[in-house]
Amino acid sequence: MDNKTRKKGQEYSNNVIDSMKDILNIKDDEERQEEVFSYGLSISKETVINYLISWGGPAYRLQITFNEDKELVSIKPQYQDWGTYWVTMETTSKQDEILSEFVSSLYLEETLYNE
């Protein structure tokens, strides 16, 4: 993501969160609840799987996301060292193909949704 888009997105996010804060400051409970529920456009469900490849320092996992139709949405390779947060790694298009083929070989859709 380029810096212009990141800046624009951050400004938009700040405005949305400020609007949420205004809604939360409504004193009347019923009115506040009505505003909270009418604020969003829709709700969708995703399933996120963290497929751990190595642990310790360093650790590596694939964060795999499926949408509510059980379709693969994303595969994010993530790295973590002792005492640090998980960080998503950038990948090339060739690496994306390899990750996709690897995850397809796990048959997660069948395993997850046949339980």
HUTAMO-V159459 format. One record per run of one state. SS is the DSSP state (alpha for helix, beta for strand, coil for the rest). FROM is the first residue (numbers start at 1). TO is the last residue. If there is no record, write none. Layout:
BEGIN
ss;from;to
SS;FROM;TO
SS;FROM;TO
END
This chain:
BEGIN
ss;from;to
coil;1;2
alpha;3;24
coil;25;28
alpha;29;39
coil;40;46
beta;47;54
coil;55;58
beta;59;66
coil;67;71
beta;72;80
coil;81;86
beta;87;88
coil;89;92
alpha;93;105
coil;106;107
alpha;108;113
coil;114;115
END
